[in-house]
Amino acid sequence: MRKENWVVAVAVGVVCVLVVVVFMKRMEAGREGAAAEGGTLTFMEAKEAALEVIRGREVWPGSAVGVCEAYWAARGKKDYDEMAVLWPGLASLDMVEMCKDDGDVEYVFGEASADGIEVPYATKGYYDANKTYNLTMRLTVLYTEHGPRYFVVSGN
């Protein structure tokens, strides 16, 4: 590798790490400040912070279905920071309260629509009993230097 390429690669890596650190600090500061003020981050603050992380990550799920699987895996582990990245704006909600009654649920996913914007899904129990999906996650695409990145915008 030429010296110039090596220097650029290191610089890009450092920038990516800094973006993640800034995002985590913003999320932490937002939560602490919000707790002190009795509120949360605004939707736009939470969304912009998440989009910064999405833009900077070198590794991202390669499909709309992969993003949905990653979201539900993060939710199952109560990984609120990762949930907030996969579903930008979610950090504006009280995720602890939102997830407090979540049980140990396994989800199965169908094929994404041709444009990747809708992904059908269901609990494994529902799908096994009915052979159909009863829920839908909706996504959109952010075009980054790493290529297109799907992320969640709504679901039921």
HUGI-V947817 format. One record per residue. N is the residue number from 0. RES is the residue in three letters. PHI is phi in whole degrees, 0 to 359 (NA if undefined). PSI is psi in degrees with one decimal (* if undefined). D_FIRST is the distance of its C-alpha to the first C-alpha in Angstrom with 1 decimal. Layout:
N,RES,PHI,PSI,D_FIRST ; N,RES,PHI,PSI,D_FIRST
This chain:
0,MET,NA,134.0,0.0 ; 1,ARG,292,150.9,3.8 ; 2,LYS,303,-40.7,6.4 ; 3,GLU,297,-41.6,8.3 ; 4,ASN,294,-39.9,6.5 ; 5,TRP,297,-43.9,6.4 ; 6,VAL,297,-43.5,10.0 ; 7,VAL,296,-43.4,11.0 ; 8,ALA,299,-43.2,10.2 ; 9,VAL,296,-43.3,12.2 ; 10,ALA,298,-43.0,14.8 ; 11,VAL,297,-42.4,15.4 ; 12,GLY,298,-42.7,15.9 ; 13,VAL,296,-43.0,18.3 ; 14,VAL,298,-43.7,20.2 ; 15,CYS,300,-44.8,20.7 ; 16,VAL,298,-43.5,22.0 ; 17,LEU,297,-39.0,24.2 ; 18,VAL,298,-44.2,25.6 ; 19,VAL,296,-43.8,26.7 ; 20,VAL,298,-45.7,28.2 ; 21,VAL,299,-43.4,30.1 ; 22,PHE,301,-48.9,31.3 ; 23,MET,297,-39.9,32.6 ; 24,LYS,293,-40.0,34.3 ; 25,ARG,297,-43.5,35.8 ; 26,MET,298,-46.3,37.2 ; 27,GLU,297,-47.1,38.5 ; 28,ALA,296,-39.0,40.1 ; 29,GLY,296,-41.8,41.4 ; 30,ARG,293,-44.1,43.1 ; 31,GLU,295,-45.0,44.5 ; 32,GLY,295,-40.2,45.7 ; 33,ALA,294,-39.9,47.1 ; 34,ALA,297,-40.7,48.8 ; 35,ALA,293,-32.8,50.4 ; 36,GLU,266,-3.9,51.5 ; 37,GLY,79,19.5,52.5 ; 38,GLY,226,-160.0,50.0 ; 39,THR,223,-178.6,46.4 ; 40,LEU,298,150.8,43.5 ; 41,THR,288,160.6,44.4 ; 42,PHE,303,-45.7,43.1 ; 43,MET,293,-38.2,41.0 ; 44,GLU,298,-46.0,39.5 ; 45,ALA,295,-42.2,38.6 ; 46,LYS,295,-47.2,37.2 ; 47,GLU,297,-40.4,35.0 ; 48,ALA,298,-42.7,33.6 ; 49,ALA,293,-42.0,32.8 ; 50,LEU,296,-32.7,31.2 ; 51,GLU,299,-43.2,28.9 ; 52,VAL,293,-44.6,27.7 ; 53,ILE,301,-44.5,27.5 ; 54,ARG,299,-36.6,25.4 ; 55,GLY,273,-19.7,22.9 ; 56,ARG,289,133.2,22.6 ; 57,GLU,280,-31.5,19.7 ; 58,VAL,251,128.9,22.0 ; 59,TRP,212,147.9,25.4 ; 60,PRO,308,137.5,28.1 ; 61,GLY,278,0.3,27.5 ; 62,SER,209,166.9,31.1 ; 63,ALA,298,-42.4,34.3 ; 64,VAL,298,-41.0,35.8 ; 65,GLY,300,-38.3,32.8 ; 66,VAL,295,-43.4,33.3 ; 67,CYS,297,-44.3,37.0 ; 68,GLU,299,-43.0,36.5 ; 69,ALA,295,-39.4,34.1 ; 70,TYR,299,-50.1,36.8 ; 71,TRP,291,-30.0,39.6 ; 72,ALA,294,-43.4,37.7 ; 73,ALA,296,-42.3,37.0 ; 74,ARG,296,-39.2,40.7 ; 75,GLY,298,-32.0,41.8 ; 76,LYS,269,-0.9,40.0 ; 77,LYS,57,40.7,41.2 ; 78,ASP,271,81.8,37.7 ; 79,TYR,296,-34.1,38.8 ; 80,ASP,295,-43.8,35.6 ; 81,GLU,291,-38.3,33.8 ; 82,MET,303,-42.3,36.9 ; 83,ALA,292,-24.3,36.7 ; 84,VAL,279,-45.0,33.2 ; 85,LEU,292,-26.8,34.0 ; 86,TRP,232,79.6,37.3 ; 87,PRO,306,137.1,36.7 ; 88,GLY,98,-19.4,39.9 ; 89,LEU,298,-29.4,41.2 ; 90,ALA,294,-9.3,40.8 ; 91,SER,282,-8.7,43.7 ; 92,LEU,259,165.5,45.9 ; 93,ASP,275,90.6,47.2 ; 94,MET,293,-31.7,45.0 ; 95,VAL,298,-46.4,46.7 ; 96,GLU,295,-42.7,50.0 ; 97,MET,299,-34.8,48.6 ; 98,CYS,259,1.2,47.4 ; 99,LYS,299,-31.2,50.2 ; 100,ASP,260,7.5,52.1 ; 101,ASP,297,132.6,49.2 ; 102,GLY,264,-172.7,50.0 ; 103,ASP,275,91.6,47.8 ; 104,VAL,244,136.3,47.3 ; 105,GLU,255,132.6,45.0 ; 106,TYR,251,148.8,44.2 ; 107,VAL,239,149.3,43.4 ; 108,PHE,236,142.9,41.8 ; 109,GLY,269,-171.9,42.6 ; 110,GLU,285,142.0,40.5 ; 111,ALA,292,154.7,39.4 ; 112,SER,300,163.8,41.1 ; 113,ALA,305,-35.0,39.5 ; 114,ASP,271,-1.4,38.0 ; 115,GLY,76,9.4,36.9 ; 116,ILE,274,-25.5,39.2 ; 117,GLU,235,136.3,41.7 ; 118,VAL,232,115.8,41.3 ; 119,PRO,284,146.7,44.5 ; 120,TYR,205,167.6,44.9 ; 121,ALA,200,164.2,47.7 ; 122,THR,292,152.3,48.4 ; 123,LYS,301,-40.0,48.2 ; 124,GLY,298,-44.5,52.0 ; 125,TYR,296,-45.6,52.8 ; 126,TYR,295,-43.3,50.7 ; 127,ASP,299,-37.2,52.1 ; 128,ALA,283,-33.5,55.6 ; 129,ASN,244,-11.5,55.3 ; 130,LYS,54,35.2,52.4 ; 131,THR,210,162.7,51.4 ; 132,TYR,259,138.4,49.3 ; 133,ASN,246,3.3,51.3 ; 134,LEU,228,159.2,48.6 ; 135,THR,220,134.0,45.9 ; 136,MET,255,140.0,42.8 ; 137,ARG,247,138.7,41.7 ; 138,LEU,232,169.2,38.2 ; 139,THR,221,176.1,36.5 ; 140,VAL,242,136.5,33.0 ; 141,LEU,248,123.4,30.7 ; 142,TYR,271,122.1,28.0 ; 143,THR,235,173.5,24.8 ; 144,GLU,294,-17.3,21.3 ; 145,HIS,269,-0.3,20.6 ; 146,GLY,111,-179.2,23.5 ; 147,PRO,291,142.6,27.2 ; 148,ARG,231,117.0,28.4 ; 149,TYR,284,148.0,32.0 ; 150,PHE,211,156.5,34.0 ; 151,VAL,283,138.2,37.7 ; 152,VAL,241,-22.2,40.4 ; 153,SER,195,162.3,43.5 ; 154,GLY,193,166.0,45.0 ; 155,ASN,223,*,48.3
